[in-house]
Amino acid sequence: MTTKIAIGDKVQLTGKFLRSTGQIASREGRKVWTVTGFVMSWAITDELAADAKDWFTAEEIAADPRLLYRKIAVANLKVYGKPSSKDA
């Protein structure tokens, strides 16, 4: 069963992804984000990216403020509170 992720959805990392990276018991596994947009196969979240200002100039950020926010591969996300085959 797969569920499409849409702008406005609350999402979290899948169990499969967390296990594959050794983060199953980590703080990342409890985080929930709201999707604010997409860039190709990446979801833009409402969490500020800690290092965005190290990677982009002020001019780049002014031109595209989405650069300031964390992006997560859609394949590693599930809709919060809904069962997913990606948790198995």
C-alpha positions in Angstrom: 0.0 0.0 0.0 1.5 3.4 -1.0 0.0 6.8 -0.1 0.8 9.8 -2.2 2.3 12.7 -0.2 0.8 16.1 -0.8 1.6 19.7 0.2 0.2 20.2 3.7 0.6 16.5 4.8 2.3 15.7 8.1 5.0 13.2 7.4 7.7 11.2 9.1 10.6 9.0 8.2 9.7 5.4 7.4 10.7 2.5 9.7 12.5 0.9 6.8 14.7 4.0 6.2 15.4 4.4 9.9 16.4 0.8 10.3 18.7 1.0 7.2 20.5 4.0 8.7 20.7 2.7 12.3 18.3 5.5 13.5 15.3 3.4 14.6 15.6 4.6 18.2 16.8 8.1 17.4 15.2 11.5 17.7 14.8 11.6 13.9 12.3 8.7 14.1 10.0 10.8 16.3 10.1 14.0 14.2 7.0 15.0 12.2 7.2 17.6 9.5 4.7 19.4 7.3 5.3 19.3 3.6 5.5 22.8 2.1 6.5 21.9 -1.5 8.5 19.6 -3.7 11.7 19.8 -5.8 11.8 16.8 -8.1 11.7 13.7 -5.8 12.4 15.7 -2.6 9.8 17.0 -0.2 10.5 20.4 1.3 9.6 20.5 5.0 8.9 23.2 7.5 12.1 22.6 9.3 15.0 25.0 8.8 18.1 23.3 7.4 20.8 23.8 9.9 23.6 24.4 7.4 21.7 26.1 4.5 23.5 29.4 5.0 26.8 27.6 4.7 25.8 26.3 1.2 24.0 29.2 -0.3 24.6 32.9 -0.7 22.3 35.5 0.6 21.4 36.3 -3.0 20.5 32.7 -3.8 18.3 32.5 -0.6 16.6 35.8 -1.5 15.8 34.4 -5.0 14.5 31.1 -3.6 13.7 31.0 0.2 12.9 27.3 -0.1 16.7 26.8 0.1 16.6 27.5 3.8 14.4 24.4 4.5 15.2 20.8 5.0 14.5 18.5 2.0 13.9 14.8 2.4 13.6 12.2 -0.3 9.9 11.3 -0.8 10.8 7.6 -0.9 11.9 7.8 2.7 8.7 9.4 4.0 5.2 8.3 5.0 2.1 10.2 5.9 2.1 10.6 9.7 -0.3 8.2 11.5 -1.0 6.1 8.4 0.4 2.5 8.0 2.8 2.1 5.2 4.4 -0.9 3.5 7.7 1.1 3.8 7.6 0.4 7.6 8.0 -3.3 7.1 
